[in-house]
């Protein structure tokens, strides 16, 4: 069971107050509490008539008590103004909830979520999201539509950047860390937000990686791969869940009673409130699932969708008609309203609906937040290649450095997608970070080399300020490419920053290829041809085609979209003031034709030829899941299991000694993988079941312990239609990535097999 922690004794008083309010409300007022509007205000880069009209419609609805929550407002003065309209327009004085996409920061922008996943550092993630929550709550935001906990196994899907990658165990651990950071220990904790994991469920499995397209999942994939991060988020206390857009096995989640009631509430024990994704209730009509908006409203409420997120003309405005016609019961509507009122009371909004604008300004300016961002970016970077120990660079031995590439001095791209309230003036690019670190001791030259590319189909986010890259005036493509190459030729080292412009990834940013966009590969090849040592910094949120680079570029560091302090963090890393210790949260494919490629596939037929499934190139990844190099090296020894036979229901301890065998301090992520040899289902060749990031000084050793029990050994069995734990033999591997070689084995013992594990 998953419950929302609240202060002792709080639930009883809250429930009584909820019933008092509910008994005084008309059906129209109840429908208003279940309606959430976007409010665009002045967010458009060039305000358009539709945005002004939409804002007027929202303010009119506020004045008539027809709004329960709003989103996309982050100016504290505007929050206070709209909250005042809400309270004055509601005869019962019920305040509004304000939500926002606080995905990886508000004013202080942290590395994108896939980068934080690459840190494999739960404390760092929790700390970063705690800062994000503090800033957001200070300006009047109560609720974040995050974390996104969708498993993503097709990197063509643009929203891979918002999640934790391909693995359910890593994804589950990170989901809980994000929730703890955002929401704290109890709902209503000071300076914390309601956490809203999304998108329930299976959104990351969209066909062809095409955003919004349908997902078709087997029982095994649904329960074993896509559900664990949601379960973990709920066990951490998440008070909200967002539904998904697409059809799941032919049924839109926003109208799927089995999914939202039987699975979410009954099996997972969720007690919080459910919100639709934007216009997803209206889209039940678009899907061909509901006949009209009245039918859509009835189906969504019956399925347990407590709040409709609407841009305009909400379906829930038709709830009076739906109740009158018998399409949905008043009791079902009341159940939704109860959950919304309870959250508002537990957050203390009835007592303190407004925000302190001066406090908001000082909170946003807190320099400690920037330091957290810098450290988080350091811990997220993944060293993919370092031939000849090119990195770290010796700053004292460099007379001239060329910092090249179209992303090297782009502030907006340094922040990454899903950022809206950033301050570009304080954002540090890679070029600025290198110059600040070297000071006057070295000449640092810059050339973009190539121009940004334009999307064939624009993004909805391009309308927001600074979101789409602007084409430079009088940019001579050939001359600029030549200038970059000439700078590389005359420098001691070339630092080349390549990847995807941030508007090429995220929502509505799926793509059909994984190549470096535009002429970036041409630029890289020309720079390498000069003979100058090259450090490639990859700015990305998904794996890109690096086959050529992996053969010809001596040093490759994946810096992701590193955030507000990204440039300083990158300089710390490449000059050795910090050491990269991140690991990949996905298998990095060689080419788009391999997708999906995951490490946790089943044994299948002819496993000895797993690397030969294609005739034209290896069918293994370019870089395996969990991979990442360091400036030092690590050795593993003394793998010990505290028993060789494990009775069903008990746990086993695995210990391993890790030693820093190099001459520099560094971090290693110790990873444990498990395989079930036989049983009532064919199980993956390896599955991550434990990890620990540890810091070791040169020559130092540490013993790391892992515990394996029912949660790690059990799985959903499609034949039994339940979680089971088989009597079998398990193999264990421990090491620095999913190809770890050190192994041991043990067996489960008991009277019967398989043993069902109701509710997991």
C-alpha positions in Angstrom: 0.0 0.0 0.0 1.1 3.6 -0.7 -0.1 6.3 1.5 0.4 10.1 1.6 2.1 11.0 4.8 0.5 13.9 6.7 1.1 15.4 10.2 -0.4 13.3 13.0 -4.0 14.2 13.7 -4.3 16.2 10.5 -6.4 13.8 8.6 -9.4 13.9 11.0 -9.7 17.7 11.0 -9.2 17.8 7.2 -11.9 15.3 6.5 -14.4 17.2 8.6 -13.6 20.5 6.9 -13.8 18.8 3.5 -17.3 17.4 4.2 -18.4 20.8 5.5 -17.3 22.5 2.3 -18.7 19.8 0.1 -22.1 19.9 1.6 -22.3 23.6 0.8 -21.2 23.4 -2.9 -23.4 23.3 -6.0 -22.6 20.9 -8.7 -21.3 23.8 -10.9 -18.9 24.8 -8.0 -17.8 21.2 -7.7 -17.0 21.0 -11.4 -15.0 24.2 -11.0 -12.8 22.6 -8.4 -12.1 19.8 -10.8 -11.0 22.2 -13.6 -7.5 23.5 -14.2 -6.7 26.2 -16.7 -3.5 27.2 -18.4 -2.8 30.9 -17.9 -0.4 32.2 -20.5 -0.3 35.9 -19.5 2.8 37.4 -21.0 4.6 34.1 -21.7 4.5 34.3 -25.5 7.6 35.6 -27.2 5.2 37.7 -29.3 1.8 37.9 -27.6 -0.9 36.7 -29.9 -4.6 37.5 -29.9 -5.6 34.0 -28.9 -3.4 34.1 -25.8 -5.0 37.4 -24.7 -8.4 36.0 -25.3 -7.6 32.8 -23.4 -6.4 34.9 -20.5 -9.6 36.9 -20.4 -11.6 33.7 -20.4 -9.7 32.3 -17.5 -10.0 35.5 -15.5 -13.8 35.5 -16.1 -14.0 31.8 -14.9 -12.0 32.8 -11.8 -14.5 35.5 -11.0 -17.4 33.0 -11.2 -15.8 30.3 -9.1 -15.3 27.9 -12.0 -11.5 27.3 -11.5 -9.9 25.0 -9.0 -6.3 25.2 -10.1 -4.1 27.0 -12.6 -0.8 26.4 -14.2 2.1 28.2 -15.9 2.1 31.2 -13.5 5.3 31.8 -11.7 5.5 35.6 -11.1 4.7 36.0 -7.4 2.8 39.3 -7.9 0.7 37.6 -10.6 0.1 34.6 -8.4 -1.2 36.9 -5.7 -3.4 38.8 -8.1 -5.0 35.7 -9.6 -5.4 34.1 -6.2 -7.2 37.1 -5.0 -9.6 36.9 -8.0 -10.1 33.2 -7.2 -11.0 33.7 -3.5 -13.2 36.7 -4.2 -15.0 34.9 -7.0 -15.7 31.8 -4.9 -18.5 32.3 -2.4 -16.9 29.7 -0.1 -13.5 31.4 -0.4 -11.7 28.3 -1.7 -8.2 29.2 -3.0 -6.6 27.9 -6.1 -3.8 25.5 -6.5 -1.0 26.8 -8.8 1.0 24.2 -10.7 4.1 24.5 -12.9 6.5 22.3 -14.9 9.3 22.5 -12.4 11.1 19.6 -14.1 14.8 20.4 -13.4 14.7 23.8 -11.7 12.8 27.0 -11.7 15.3 30.0 -11.6 18.3 27.8 -10.9 18.3 25.2 -13.6 19.9 21.9 -12.9 21.0 19.2 -15.4 18.1 17.7 -17.2 16.6 14.6 -15.6 18.3 12.1 -17.8 21.6 13.7 -16.7 20.6 13.5 -13.1 19.9 9.8 -13.7 23.4 9.4 -15.1 24.8 10.6 -11.7 23.4 7.4 -10.1 23.4 9.6 -7.0 20.1 9.6 -5.2 21.2 12.2 -2.6 22.3 14.6 -5.3 19.0 14.3 -7.1 17.0 14.8 -3.9 19.1 17.8 -3.0 18.7 19.4 -6.4 14.9 18.9 -6.4 14.7 20.3 -2.9 16.3 23.5 -4.1 13.8 23.5 -7.1 10.9 23.1 -4.7 12.2 25.9 -2.4 12.4 28.3 -5.3 9.0 27.3 -6.7 7.1 27.4 -3.4 8.6 30.9 -2.7 7.0 32.3 -5.8 3.6 30.7 -5.1 3.8 27.4 -6.9 2.2 24.5 -5.0 2.5 21.6 -7.3 5.0 20.3 -9.9 4.1 18.1 -12.9 7.2 16.1 -12.2 9.0 13.8 -12.0 8.5 12.1 -15.4 9.0 8.4 -14.5 8.2 6.8 -17.9 10.7 4.1 -18.9 12.1 5.0 -22.3 13.7 2.3 -24.5 13.4 4.1 -27.8 15.7 7.2 -27.9 13.9 8.5 -30.9 11.2 9.5 -28.4 12.1 13.1 -27.4 10.8 12.9 -23.9 13.6 10.4 -22.9 15.4 13.6 -21.7 12.8 14.0 -18.9 13.2 10.5 -17.4 15.7 8.0 -16.1 16.3 5.9 -19.2 15.6 2.2 -19.9 15.9 0.4 -16.5 13.0 -0.1 -14.1 15.2 -0.6 -11.0 17.2 2.6 -11.6 14.1 4.4 -12.6 12.3 3.3 -9.4 15.1 4.5 -7.2 15.3 7.8 -9.0 11.6 8.3 -8.9 11.6 8.1 -5.2 14.5 10.5 -4.9 12.8 13.1 -7.1 9.6 12.8 -5.0 11.4 13.1 -1.7 13.2 16.2 -3.1 10.1 17.9 -4.3 7.6 16.9 -1.6 9.6 16.2 1.5 8.7 13.8 4.2 5.0 14.9 4.6 2.5 16.6 2.3 2.5 20.2 3.2 6.1 20.4 4.4 7.5 23.9 4.4 9.2 25.0 1.1 8.0 21.8 -0.7 5.6 21.0 -3.5 3.1 18.4 -4.4 5.0 15.9 -6.5 3.2 14.7 -9.7 4.8 11.7 -11.3 3.7 11.2 -14.9 2.5 9.8 -17.3 0.4 6.9 -16.1 1.2 4.6 -17.8 3.3 3.3 -20.7 3.8 6.6 -22.5 7.5 5.9 -23.1 6.6 2.9 -25.2 5.0 5.0 -28.1 5.2 3.2 -31.4 8.3 4.2 -33.4 9.3 6.6 -30.6 6.7 9.0 -32.1 5.3 11.3 -29.3 1.6 10.7 -28.6 1.4 7.5 -30.7 -0.2 4.4 -29.2 1.6 2.0 -26.9 1.1 -1.8 -26.9 2.5 -3.5 -23.9 2.4 -7.1 -22.8 1.5 -7.9 -19.2 5.1 -8.7 -18.5 6.4 -5.4 -19.8 3.6 -3.4 -18.1 4.2 -4.9 -14.6 7.9 -5.6 -14.7 9.2 -2.6 -16.7 6.8 0.3 -16.8 5.0 0.1 -13.4 8.0 -0.1 -10.9 9.0 3.6 -11.1 5.3 4.6 -10.4 5.1 2.2 -7.5 8.3 3.6 -6.0 7.1 7.2 -6.5 3.9 6.4 -4.7 5.7 4.6 -1.9 7.8 7.8 -1.4 4.5 9.7 -0.9 3.7 11.3 -4.2 0.3 13.0 -3.8 -0.5 13.4 -7.5 -0.4 11.3 -10.6 -0.8 12.6 -14.2 -2.5 10.5 -16.9 -0.9 9.8 -20.3 -2.0 11.0 -23.7 -1.8 7.9 -25.9 -3.9 4.8 -26.3 -2.6 2.0 -24.0 -3.5 -1.4 -25.5 -6.3 0.4 -27.3 -7.7 2.4 -24.4 -6.8 6.0 -23.5 -5.5 6.1 -19.9 -7.5 9.2 -19.1 -10.7 7.1 -19.5 -9.3 3.7 -18.4 -11.1 2.7 -15.2 -9.1 -0.5 -15.0 -5.8 1.4 -15.1 -6.7 4.3 -12.7 -8.9 2.4 -10.2 -8.0 -1.2 -10.2 -4.3 -0.8 -10.8 -3.5 2.7 -9.4 -5.8 2.8 -6.5 -6.5 -0.8 -5.6 -3.3 -2.6 -6.4 -0.8 0.3 -5.8 -2.8 1.8 -3.0 -2.8 5.4 -4.3 -4.7 7.8 -2.1 -3.9 11.1 -3.8 -5.4 12.9 -6.8 -5.2 12.3 -10.5 -4.8 15.0 -13.1 -5.2 14.6 -16.9 -2.4 15.8 -19.2 -3.3 18.9 -21.2 -6.6 18.5 -22.9 -6.5 14.8 -22.4 -10.1 14.6 -21.3 -11.2 16.5 -24.4 -9.0 14.1 -26.4 -11.2 11.2 -25.4 -13.4 12.4 -28.2 -10.4 12.8 -30.6 -9.4 9.2 -29.8 -12.8 8.0 -30.9 -13.4 6.8 -27.4 -16.0 9.3 -26.2 -19.0 10.5 -28.2 -18.8 14.1 -27.1 -17.5 16.4 -24.3 -20.3 15.4 -22.0 -19.5 11.7 -22.5 -15.7 12.4 -22.1 -16.3 14.2 -18.8 -18.4 11.3 -17.5 -15.9 8.7 -18.6 -12.9 10.6 -17.1 -14.6 11.1 -13.7 -15.8 7.5 -13.6 -12.3 6.4 -14.2 -11.1 8.6 -11.3 -9.6 11.6 -13.1 -9.9 14.3 -10.3 -8.7 17.3 -12.3 -9.0 18.1 -16.0 -6.1 20.1 -17.3 -7.6 22.3 -20.0 -6.4 25.1 -22.3 -9.9 26.2 -23.0 -13.5 24.9 -23.1 -13.1 22.2 -20.5 -15.1 19.0 -20.8 -15.8 19.2 -17.1 -17.9 22.2 -17.7 -20.4 19.6 -19.0 -20.5 17.6 -15.7 -23.9 19.0 -14.7 -25.3 17.6 -18.0 -23.5 14.3 -17.5 -24.9 13.9 -13.9 -28.4 14.9 -14.9 -28.4 12.4 -17.8 -27.1 9.6 -15.5 -23.8 9.2 -17.4 -21.9 9.6 -14.1 -23.0 9.7 -10.5 -22.8 12.6 -8.1 -21.0 10.4 -5.7 -18.2 9.9 -8.3 -17.9 13.7 -8.7 -17.9 14.2 -4.9 -15.1 11.7 -4.5 -12.9 13.7 -6.9 -13.8 17.0 -5.1 -12.9 15.5 -1.7 -9.4 14.7 -2.9 -8.8 18.2 -4.2 -10.1 20.0 -1.2 -8.1 17.8 1.1 -4.9 18.7 -0.7 -5.6 22.4 -0.5 -6.2 22.1 3.2 -3.1 20.0 3.9 -1.0 22.5 2.0 -2.4 25.3 4.3 -3.8 27.3 1.5 -6.9 28.3 3.3 -4.8 29.9 6.0 -2.0 31.3 3.8 -3.2 31.7 0.2 -0.7 34.5 -0.7 3.0 34.6 -1.1 5.6 37.0 0.3 7.0 38.7 -2.8 10.2 40.0 -1.1 10.9 36.6 0.3 10.5 35.2 -3.2 13.1 37.6 -4.6 15.7 36.7 -1.9 15.1 33.0 -2.3 15.6 33.1 -6.1 18.9 34.9 -5.6 20.3 32.5 -3.1 23.9 31.7 -4.2 23.9 28.4 -2.4 21.4 27.2 -5.1 23.9 27.8 -7.8 26.5 25.8 -6.0 24.2 22.8 -5.8 23.6 23.1 -9.5 27.3 23.2 -10.2 28.0 20.0 -8.1 25.0 18.2 -9.6 26.3 18.9 -13.1 29.8 17.6 -12.2 28.3 14.4 -10.8 26.1 13.9 -13.9 28.8 13.9 -16.6 29.8 10.6 -18.2 33.3 10.0 -19.5 32.8 7.8 -22.6 36.4 7.7 -24.0 39.8 8.9 -22.8 42.5 7.4 -25.0 46.0 8.2 -23.8 44.7 9.9 -20.7 44.1 13.1 -22.6 41.8 14.2 -19.9 42.1 15.9 -17.5 43.9 18.8 -19.3 46.8 20.5 -17.6 45.8 24.2 -17.4 49.4 25.2 -16.8 50.6 23.6 -20.0 48.1 25.3 -22.3 49.0 28.4 -24.2 46.0 28.3 -26.6 42.7 26.6 -26.5 40.1 26.5 -29.2 36.5 26.1 -27.9 34.5 25.2 -31.0 30.9 24.2 -32.0 27.5 25.8 -32.2 26.6 24.9 -28.6 29.8 26.0 -26.9 28.5 29.5 -26.2 24.7 29.0 -26.3 23.2 29.9 -23.0 19.7 28.6 -23.8 21.0 25.3 -25.0 23.2 24.9 -21.9 20.0 24.9 -19.9 18.2 22.3 -21.9 14.5 21.8 -22.6 11.7 22.2 -20.0 13.0 25.4 -18.5 10.8 28.5 -18.5 11.8 30.9 -15.7 15.6 30.8 -16.3 17.9 33.8 -16.1 20.2 33.8 -19.2 22.4 36.5 -17.8 23.6 34.2 -15.0 23.8 31.1 -17.2 27.4 30.0 -17.7 28.3 28.4 -21.1 31.2 26.0 -21.7 33.1 28.8 -23.4 32.6 31.1 -20.4 33.5 28.3 -18.0 36.8 27.6 -19.8 37.7 31.3 -19.9 36.9 31.7 -16.2 39.0 28.7 -15.3 42.1 29.6 -17.4 42.0 33.3 -16.7 44.9 35.2 -18.4 47.2 32.2 -18.5 45.9 30.9 -21.8 44.4 32.3 -25.0 40.8 31.0 -25.5 39.4 31.3 -29.0 35.9 30.5 -30.1 34.1 29.8 -33.4 30.7 28.1 -33.8 31.8 26.5 -37.0 28.3 25.7 -38.2 24.9 27.3 -37.9 21.8 26.0 -36.0 19.4 23.9 -38.0 15.7 24.5 -38.2 13.1 21.9 -37.5 10.9 20.7 -40.4 7.9 20.9 -38.1 8.1 23.6 -35.4 7.6 22.9 -31.7 4.8 24.3 -29.6 7.5 25.5 -27.3 9.2 27.7 -29.9 6.6 30.4 -29.1 8.2 31.0 -25.7 11.0 33.5 -25.3 14.5 32.3 -26.3 13.3 28.8 -26.9 14.1 28.4 -30.6 17.6 29.2 -31.8 17.9 32.3 -34.0 19.7 32.1 -37.3 22.8 34.4 -37.2 22.9 37.3 -39.6 25.4 37.1 -42.5 26.6 33.7 -41.5 29.0 32.4 -44.2 28.8 28.6 -43.8 32.1 27.8 -45.5 34.0 30.7 -44.1 32.9 29.9 -40.5 33.8 26.2 -40.9 37.2 27.2 -42.2 37.7 29.7 -39.3 36.9 27.0 -36.7 39.4 24.6 -38.3 42.1 27.2 -38.5 41.6 28.0 -34.8 42.0 24.3 -34.0 45.2 24.1 -36.1 46.8 26.9 -34.1 45.8 25.7 -30.7 47.2 23.2 -28.1 43.9 21.5 -27.8 40.4 21.8 -29.4 37.4 21.5 -27.1 34.5 20.8 -29.5 30.9 21.1 -28.1 28.4 19.3 -30.3 24.9 17.7 -29.9 21.3 18.7 -30.2 19.9 22.2 -29.9 17.5 22.0 -26.9 14.4 22.6 -29.0 15.2 19.4 -30.9 14.4 17.2 -27.9 11.6 17.0 -25.4 7.9 17.0 -26.0 7.0 17.1 -29.7 10.7 16.5 -30.5 10.9 12.9 -31.6 13.2 12.2 -34.5 13.8 9.5 -37.1 17.6 9.5 -36.9 20.2 9.8 -34.2 22.9 11.6 -36.2 24.5 14.9 -35.1 22.2 17.5 -36.6 23.3 19.7 -39.4 27.0 19.8 -40.4 28.4 19.0 -37.0 30.0 15.7 -37.9 31.7 17.5 -40.8 33.0 20.1 -38.4 34.3 17.4 -36.0 36.0 15.4 -38.8 37.7 18.5 -40.1 39.0 19.5 -36.6 40.3 16.0 -35.9 42.1 16.1 -39.3 44.2 19.0 -38.1 46.1 16.7 -35.7 45.4 18.9 -32.7 44.2 16.8 -29.7 40.4 16.9 -29.5 38.1 16.8 -26.5 34.5 16.2 -27.6 31.8 17.4 -25.2 28.4 16.0 -26.1 25.4 18.2 -25.2 22.4 15.9 -25.4 19.4 14.2 -23.8 19.5 11.0 -25.7 22.2 8.8 -27.3 23.5 10.2 -30.6 25.3 8.4 -33.4 28.9 8.6 -32.2 30.4 5.7 -34.2 32.9 7.9 -36.0 33.8 9.8 -32.9 34.3 6.7 -30.9 37.0 5.6 -33.3 38.7 8.9 -34.0 38.3 11.3 -31.1 40.6 10.5 -28.1 38.4 12.0 -25.4 34.5 12.1 -25.2 32.7 13.5 -22.2 28.9 13.5 -22.2 27.9 16.7 -20.4 24.2 16.5 -21.2 22.4 19.9 -20.8 24.2 20.8 -17.6 22.1 23.8 -16.4 22.8 27.2 -15.0 26.3 26.5 -13.7 27.0 24.1 -16.6 30.1 25.9 -17.9 31.8 26.1 -14.6 31.0 22.4 -13.9 32.4 21.4 -17.3 35.6 23.4 -16.7 36.0 21.7 -13.3 35.8 18.3 -15.1 38.0 18.8 -18.1 40.8 20.5 -16.0 40.7 17.9 -13.2 39.2 20.0 -10.4 36.5 17.4 -10.4 36.5 13.8 -11.7 33.7 12.3 -13.8 31.9 9.4 -12.1 28.6 9.3 -13.9 27.3 6.1 -15.7 24.9 5.7 -18.6 21.3 5.2 -17.7 20.6 3.6 -21.1 22.3 1.3 -23.6 23.9 3.6 -26.3 23.1 2.2 -29.7 25.5 2.2 -32.6 22.8 3.3 -35.0 19.1 4.0 -35.2 18.5 0.6 -36.8 19.3 -1.2 -33.6 16.5 0.5 -31.6 15.3 -0.7 -29.2 18.5 -2.2 -27.8 18.4 -3.0 -24.0 20.8 -4.9 -21.9 18.0 -6.8 -20.0 16.7 -8.9 -23.0 15.8 -12.5 -22.5 18.1 -15.4 -23.4 16.1 -16.4 -26.5 17.5 -18.7 -29.2 21.2 -19.1 -29.9 22.5 -16.7 -27.2 26.1 -17.3 -28.2 25.4 -15.2 -31.3 23.7 -12.3 -29.5 26.2 -9.9 -31.0 25.6 -11.2 -34.5 21.9 -10.6 -34.9 22.6 -8.2 -37.8 25.0 -9.2 -40.6 26.3 -5.7 -41.3 27.5 -4.6 -37.8 27.5 -5.9 -34.2 24.1 -5.9 -32.6 25.6 -4.9 -29.3 25.5 -1.3 -28.0 28.3 1.2 -28.7 28.5 1.8 -24.9 26.7 -0.6 -22.5 24.1 0.3 -19.9 25.8 1.5 -16.7 29.1 2.4 -18.5 31.3 5.3 -17.6 35.0 5.9 -17.3 37.0 7.7 -14.6 40.3 9.6 -14.4 41.4 6.7 -12.2 40.7 2.9 -12.3 38.9 0.5 -10.0 39.3 -3.2 -9.1 36.8 -5.6 -7.6 37.6 -8.5 -5.3 36.3 -10.7 -2.5 32.7 -11.2 -3.7 31.0 -12.9 -0.8 27.4 -14.2 -0.3 26.4 -14.7 3.3 24.6 -17.9 2.3 24.3 -20.2 -0.8 20.7 -21.2 -0.2 18.0 -18.6 0.5 14.7 -19.7 2.0 11.7 -18.0 0.4 10.8 -14.9 2.4 14.2 -14.3 3.7 17.0 -12.0 2.4 20.6 -12.5 1.4 23.6 -10.1 1.8 26.1 -9.7 -1.0 29.5 -8.1 -0.2 32.2 -6.9 -2.6 35.5 -5.1 -2.1 36.2 -2.1 -4.4 39.6 -0.6 -4.7 40.8 2.5 -6.4 43.8 1.1 -8.2 44.9 4.5 -9.7 46.8 7.5 -8.5 43.9 9.9 -8.3 40.7 10.0 -6.1 37.5 9.2 -7.9 33.9 7.9 -7.8 32.8 4.5 -8.8 29.2 3.3 -9.2 29.2 -0.3 -7.9 26.4 -2.2 -9.7 24.8 -5.6 -9.0 23.1 -7.6 -11.7 20.9 -10.7 -11.3 19.8 -13.5 -13.6 17.3 -16.3 -12.8 18.5 -19.5 -14.6 15.1 -21.2 -14.9 11.5 -21.1 -13.5 8.0 -20.4 -14.5 9.0 -17.8 -17.0 12.0 -16.9 -19.1 13.8 -14.1 -17.3 16.2 -11.4 -18.6 19.9 -12.3 -19.0 20.7 -9.6 -16.5 18.7 -7.1 -14.4 20.1 -4.3 -12.2 19.1 -5.1 -8.6 21.5 -2.9 -6.6 23.9 0.1 -7.0 26.0 2.4 -4.8 28.1 5.4 -5.8 31.2 5.5 -3.7 34.2 7.9 -3.4 37.6 6.4 -3.0 41.0 8.1 -2.6 44.0 6.8 -4.5 44.8 3.3 -3.3 41.8 3.2 -1.0 39.4 0.3 -0.7 35.8 -0.1 0.6 33.5 -3.1 1.1 30.0 -2.5 -0.4 27.0 -4.5 0.8 23.8 -5.3 -1.1 20.6 -7.0 0.2 18.5 -9.3 -2.0 15.1 -10.3 -0.9 11.5 -10.8 -2.2 11.4 -7.4 -3.9 14.6 -8.0 -5.9 13.9 -11.7 -6.7 10.2 -11.6 -7.5 8.6 -10.6 -10.8 5.2 -10.4 -12.6 4.4 -13.7 -14.2 2.1 -13.4 -17.3 0.8 -17.0 -16.8 0.0 -16.7 -13.1 -1.3 -13.1 -13.5 0.5 -12.2 -10.3 3.9 -11.5 -8.8 5.8 -14.7 -8.1 9.0 -15.9 -6.6 10.4 -19.1 -8.1 12.4 -21.9 -6.6 15.5 -21.7 -8.8 19.2 -20.8 -9.1 20.3 -17.2 -9.4 23.5 -15.8 -10.9 25.0 -12.5 -9.6 27.4 -10.2 -11.3 29.0 -7.2 -9.6 31.1 -4.5 -11.4 31.2 -1.1 -13.0 28.6 -1.6 -15.7 26.1 -4.2 -17.2 29.0 -6.3 -18.6 30.5 -7.0 -15.2 32.4 -10.2 -15.0 32.8 -11.0 -11.3 30.0 -13.5 -10.4 28.6 -15.9 -7.9 25.3 -17.9 -7.5 22.8 -19.0 -5.0 19.5 -20.9 -4.9 16.1 -20.2 -3.4 14.6 -23.1 -1.4 11.2 -23.8 0.0 8.2 -26.2 -0.1 6.5 -25.0 -3.2 7.0 -23.0 -6.4 6.2 -20.5 -7.6 5.2 -18.5 -4.6 2.7 -15.8 -5.4 3.4 -12.3 -4.0 0.1 -10.5 -4.0 0.5 -6.8 -4.7 4.2 -7.3 -5.3 
